[in-house]
Amino acid sequence: MTRPEKVAILGLGAMGAYFASRFLLTPHVCTSVLAKGQRYARLMENGVQVNGQHFKIPLVHPEEKPDPATLIIVALKHHQLAEAAHDLQNLVGDQTTIISVMNGLDSENFLGSIYGMDKVLYTISVGIDAVREGSEVSYTNPGKQIFGAADNQQLSPRVKTVQDLFRLAGIPFETPPDMIRMLWWKFMINVGMNQASAVLRAPYSVFQQSREAQQLMIALMREVIALADVTGIKLGEDAIEDWYPVLHALAPQGKTSMLQDIEAGRKTEVEIFAGKVVELAEAYDIPAPVNRTFLQTIRVLEAYPTKKIPVSQEAQHGGNTWREKPG
């Protein structure tokens, strides 16, 4: 790959910032972030910091008409996609490939409905323990990007192009034969790990050590396995076993994106996790009681966010104890 390639990123949370930092350090790649409004002004002024290194972010406004991108990486929360997806139109050309590192089962099909499924590859991120606090992002494990077409028995030119870009940027990746099964495997992980961690307010260490926490996570996951089975996708109990090596490689004090959202008082992605499980369970007339309970629980946590305050602010005998307060 000798000519400069163009990479554009939509969404600069923890995942988007990870990709931006890797490609901004990569020769022969022109990298930009799509932004508008207050986010444009904030990124222009502050940039982003990843693992202690500050990056000034080249920005593209949706109304600009640059040359089409070689690769577009969509790294949004699911509730942002419907509004932001059309902002990509001036960056999409005939040879542009779009990957979504978003959670859930539906973002690729949504992007494909706008720009054509021929331009979209399926992608999941596994094992990255990135945490965002304001404009600072940190991670200890970059994990792996698992991507490709639905069937990768023979690699398409688009898949090979993205593989080349990831190699240049030092981004670990894998292209499995059956990408749809991998999409469901990641969905299973998100449904179990993200939701259990959010309700328990627990970092990865709790799930690495606590059998009770693992059992709660597994109960959520098994309802996804049952759904996959009725849709013709074979996950099985071995899919849960495949998750454990990834879990134990994560930084013990790392946190899932949903736990970070709960702690920050942000909207979570419960609608595409438990919400999607409940929707599919009703369509196929199979039970999903655990996810139904988590859907209700996380909706309550969203509606009544809490923040931590020192007890010493309201008690005569202070100390360093923390408690939760509605706020």
C-alpha positions in Angstrom: 0.0 0.0 0.0 2.0 3.0 -1.3 -0.6 5.7 -2.0 -2.1 7.7 0.9 -5.3 6.1 2.2 -8.1 8.1 3.9 -9.7 6.9 7.1 -12.7 8.8 8.6 -14.1 8.1 12.0 -17.6 8.9 13.2 -17.8 8.9 17.0 -14.9 9.7 19.3 -15.7 7.9 22.5 -13.4 5.3 23.9 -13.4 3.1 20.8 -13.3 5.9 18.3 -10.4 7.5 20.1 -8.5 4.2 20.1 -8.8 4.0 16.3 -8.0 7.7 15.8 -4.8 7.3 17.9 -3.6 4.3 15.9 -4.3 5.8 12.5 -2.9 9.2 13.3 0.4 7.6 14.1 0.3 5.6 10.8 2.3 6.7 7.8 0.6 6.9 4.4 -2.9 7.3 6.1 -4.8 10.5 6.2 -7.1 10.4 9.3 -10.0 12.6 10.2 -13.0 12.7 12.6 -16.4 13.7 11.4 -18.0 16.3 13.8 -20.3 19.3 13.9 -21.7 21.8 16.4 -20.4 21.9 19.9 -18.5 18.6 19.5 -16.6 20.2 16.5 -15.7 23.2 18.6 -14.7 21.1 21.6 -12.5 18.7 19.6 -10.9 21.6 17.7 -9.9 23.2 21.0 -9.1 20.2 23.1 -8.3 17.3 20.9 -8.2 14.0 22.7 -5.7 12.2 25.0 -5.1 8.5 24.6 -2.9 6.7 27.1 -1.3 10.0 28.1 -0.5 11.1 24.6 -2.3 14.2 23.3 -3.7 14.2 19.7 -4.8 17.2 17.8 -7.7 15.9 15.7 -8.1 16.7 12.0 -11.9 17.4 11.7 -14.3 17.2 8.8 -17.7 18.9 8.9 -20.6 17.0 7.3 -21.2 19.9 4.9 -17.6 19.7 3.5 -17.0 17.7 0.3 -13.6 16.1 0.6 -12.4 13.1 -1.5 -14.2 9.9 -0.5 -12.7 7.9 2.3 -11.1 4.5 1.8 -12.4 3.4 5.2 -15.1 4.8 7.5 -15.3 3.6 11.1 -18.6 4.2 12.9 -18.1 4.2 16.6 -21.3 5.7 18.0 -23.8 4.7 20.7 -26.9 3.1 19.1 -29.2 6.0 20.0 -26.9 8.4 18.0 -26.8 6.4 14.8 -30.1 7.3 13.1 -29.4 11.0 13.2 -25.6 10.9 12.5 -25.5 8.2 9.8 -26.6 10.6 7.0 -23.6 12.9 7.9 -21.4 10.4 6.1 -22.8 10.9 2.7 -20.1 13.3 1.4 -17.4 10.9 2.5 -18.8 7.8 0.8 -17.7 6.9 -2.7 -17.9 3.7 -4.8 -14.8 2.2 -3.2 -15.5 3.3 0.3 -15.8 0.5 2.9 -17.8 1.1 6.1 -17.3 -0.8 9.3 -19.3 -0.4 12.5 -17.7 -1.2 15.8 -21.0 -0.4 17.5 -22.7 -2.9 19.8 -25.8 -4.9 18.9 -27.0 -6.7 15.9 -28.5 -4.0 13.7 -26.0 -1.2 12.9 -24.6 -2.8 9.8 -28.0 -3.4 8.2 -29.0 0.2 9.0 -25.9 1.6 7.4 -26.3 -0.7 4.5 -29.9 0.5 4.0 -28.5 4.0 3.3 -25.2 3.3 1.5 -25.5 -0.2 0.2 -24.7 -3.5 2.0 -21.9 -4.0 -0.6 -19.9 -1.3 1.2 -20.5 -2.6 4.7 -18.4 -5.2 6.6 -19.4 -6.8 9.9 -17.2 -6.0 12.8 -16.9 -6.7 16.5 -14.3 -5.5 19.0 -13.2 -8.1 21.6 -10.9 -7.7 24.6 -10.2 -3.9 24.5 -10.5 -2.4 28.0 -10.7 1.3 27.0 -12.1 3.7 29.5 -13.1 7.3 28.8 -13.1 10.1 31.3 -13.9 13.4 29.6 -11.4 13.9 26.8 -9.0 11.3 28.2 -9.1 7.7 27.1 -6.9 4.9 28.5 -6.5 1.2 27.8 -4.1 -1.5 28.7 -5.3 -4.2 26.3 -6.1 -3.3 22.7 -8.0 -6.5 22.2 -8.8 -7.6 18.7 -11.0 -6.4 15.8 -12.9 -9.4 14.3 -14.3 -8.4 11.0 -15.3 -9.5 7.5 -18.1 -10.2 5.1 -20.8 -12.5 6.3 -18.9 -15.4 4.6 -15.1 -15.2 4.4 -14.3 -18.6 2.9 -12.8 -16.4 0.1 -11.7 -12.9 1.1 -13.2 -10.0 -0.8 -11.0 -7.0 -2.0 -12.7 -4.8 0.6 -11.7 -7.2 3.4 -8.2 -7.3 2.1 -8.0 -3.5 2.0 -9.1 -3.2 5.6 -6.7 -5.9 6.7 -3.9 -4.0 5.0 -4.9 -0.8 6.9 -5.1 -2.5 10.2 -1.7 -4.1 9.7 -0.2 -0.7 8.9 -1.8 0.8 12.1 -0.7 -2.1 14.3 -4.4 -3.0 15.1 -4.8 -6.7 16.0 -7.4 -8.4 13.9 -8.9 -11.6 12.8 -11.2 -12.5 9.9 -13.2 -15.7 10.7 -15.1 -17.8 8.1 -18.5 -17.2 9.7 -18.9 -13.5 10.7 -22.6 -13.7 11.5 -21.9 -16.3 14.3 -19.2 -14.0 15.7 -21.7 -11.1 15.6 -24.1 -13.1 17.8 -21.2 -14.2 20.0 -20.4 -10.6 20.8 -24.1 -9.8 21.3 -24.1 -12.6 23.9 -21.1 -11.1 25.6 -22.7 -7.6 25.7 -26.0 -8.9 27.0 -24.3 -10.9 29.8 -21.2 -8.9 30.7 -22.3 -5.3 30.1 -25.7 -5.6 31.8 -24.5 -7.6 34.8 -21.6 -5.2 35.4 -23.9 -2.2 35.2 -26.5 -3.5 37.7 -23.8 -4.8 40.1 -21.6 -1.7 39.6 -18.8 -4.1 39.2 -15.5 -3.9 37.3 -14.0 -6.9 35.4 -12.2 -8.1 38.6 -15.6 -9.1 40.2 -16.4 -11.3 37.2 -12.9 -12.8 37.1 -13.2 -13.8 40.8 -16.9 -14.2 41.8 -18.8 -17.3 40.9 -22.1 -15.6 41.8 -21.4 -12.7 39.4 -20.4 -15.2 36.7 -23.7 -17.1 37.2 -25.7 -13.9 36.8 -23.8 -13.1 33.6 -24.3 -16.7 32.3 -28.0 -16.6 32.9 -28.3 -13.5 30.7 -26.1 -15.2 28.0 -28.0 -18.4 27.9 -31.2 -16.5 26.8 -29.2 -15.3 23.8 -28.0 -18.8 23.0 -31.6 -20.0 23.0 -32.5 -17.2 20.6 -29.6 -17.9 18.3 -30.6 -21.5 18.1 -34.1 -20.8 16.9 -32.7 -18.4 14.3 -30.4 -21.1 13.0 -27.1 -19.8 14.5 -25.2 -22.3 16.6 -23.6 -20.8 19.7 -24.0 -23.4 22.4 -22.3 -23.6 25.8 -18.9 -23.5 24.2 -19.6 -19.9 23.2 -19.5 -19.0 26.9 -16.3 -21.0 27.5 -14.7 -19.1 24.6 -15.4 -15.8 26.5 -13.5 -16.7 29.7 -10.0 -16.3 28.3 -10.9 -12.9 26.9 -12.5 -11.9 30.3 -9.4 -12.9 32.3 -7.1 -11.0 30.0 -8.9 -7.7 30.7 -7.5 -5.2 33.2 -9.1 -6.1 36.6 -10.2 -2.5 37.3 -11.5 -2.0 33.8 -15.2 -1.3 33.3 -17.7 -2.1 30.6 -19.1 0.7 28.5 -22.5 0.2 30.1 -21.1 0.6 33.6 -19.3 3.7 32.5 -22.6 5.1 31.2 -24.4 4.3 34.4 -21.7 5.9 36.6 -21.7 9.0 34.3 -25.5 9.3 34.3 -25.6 8.8 30.5 -28.2 6.8 28.5 -27.2 3.2 28.2 -27.6 0.7 25.3 -30.0 -1.5 27.2 -32.5 -1.2 24.3 -30.2 -3.1 22.0 -29.2 -5.7 24.7 -32.0 -6.8 27.0 -34.5 -4.8 24.8 -33.5 -6.8 21.7 -33.6 -10.1 23.5 -37.1 -9.4 24.8 -38.2 -8.3 21.4 -36.9 -11.5 19.7 -38.1 -13.7 22.5 -41.6 -12.4 22.0 -41.4 -12.9 18.3 -40.3 -16.5 18.6 -42.5 -17.2 21.7 -39.7 -18.3 24.0 -39.1 -17.1 27.6 -36.5 -14.5 28.5 -37.2 -13.7 32.2 -33.7 -12.7 33.1 -33.3 -10.1 30.4 -36.8 -8.8 30.9 -35.9 -8.1 34.6 -32.6 -6.5 33.6 -34.4 -4.3 31.0 -36.7 -3.0 33.7 -33.9 -2.6 36.2 -31.5 -0.7 34.0 -34.4 1.6 32.8 -34.9 2.5 36.5 -31.1 3.2 36.9 -31.2 5.5 33.9 -34.3 7.3 35.1 -32.9 7.8 38.6 -29.1 8.3 38.3 -27.0 8.3 41.4 -23.7 10.1 42.2 -21.2 9.4 44.9 -20.6 11.9 47.7 -18.5 11.7 50.8 -20.5 10.9 53.9 -18.4 13.5 55.7 -20.4 16.2 53.9 -23.6 15.3 55.7 -22.4 13.5 58.8 -20.5 14.6 61.9 -18.2 11.6 61.7 -16.8 11.8 58.2 -13.9 9.7 57.0 -13.5 8.4 53.4 -16.7 6.3 53.3 -18.8 6.9 50.2 -22.5 6.4 49.7 -24.9 6.7 46.8 -27.2 9.7 46.6 -30.0 10.4 44.0 -29.0 13.3 41.9 
